[in-house]
């Protein structure tokens, strides 16, 4: 195999890897965006629950407090996961 053929083969392989990486990067962005959109809906629910808890703090049941706490922890983990994926 000539030097030109070797370089052509190498160039073609690099182009293939580059194209595959570009597609994977695009898909990863879409996955992260989907996660973000889901978390934003959860964020809105969380803010509503927090506002209710703050307003009715003395009357809030233990179950309501635990539900709000769990939702908050899940949101925190979700946003941390997205942040780690974007690093």
N, C-alpha and C positions, 0 to 999 in steps of 0.2 A: 504494500500500500504506500502510495506516495505521501509526501509531507502535506501536500494540498488536500488530498483525500482525508488524511487524518484530522487536519484542522477543520475541514468541512463536516466530518462526522462529529467532532467535538462541539462545533458550533451548533449543529442541529440538536444534539443532546441537551446542550445548555438552553437552547430556545424552548425545547419541550419542557424541561424542568421549570423554566421561568413562566411559561404559559400555565402550567399546572399550579404553580404557586400563586399566580395571579387569581385564578379561579377559586382556589381554596381561601385566599385572603378575602375575596368578595363574599364568599359564603359565610366566612367567620364574622364579617361585619354584619351580615343580615341576621345571623344567630344572635349576636350581641344586641342588635337593635330590637329584635323580637323580645329578648329578655328584658330590655329596658322598658319597652312598651307595657309588658306585663307588670313589671315593678311599679311603673307610674300609676297604674290602676290600683295596685295594692297600696301605694302611698296615699292616694286620695281616700281610700277606705280607712287607712290608719289615721289620717288627719281628722276625719269625721269622728272616729271612735275616741281619739284623744280629746277632741273638743267636747264630746259628750261626757267623757270621764272628768274633765276639768270642771265642767258645769255642774255635774251631779256627783262630785267626788265622795261626799259623805254617804250618798245613797247607793253608790255603785256596788254591785255584788262582787264577791271574790272571783266568781267565774268570769264576769265581764273584765275585771282587772287582768286575770290570767290570759284571757283571749287577746286583749290589747297588747299585753307584754309579749306574747308569742308572735303576734303579727309584726311587732316592732323588731324583734330579734330576727325573724325571717327576712324582713326588708333589709336590715343591716347586713346580713350574710349575702343576700342577693346583690346588693350594691358593691360589696367587697369583691364578690366573684367577678362582676363586670370590670371593676377597676383592675383586678389582677390580669384579666384577659387582655386588657388594653395596654399593659406595660410591655 
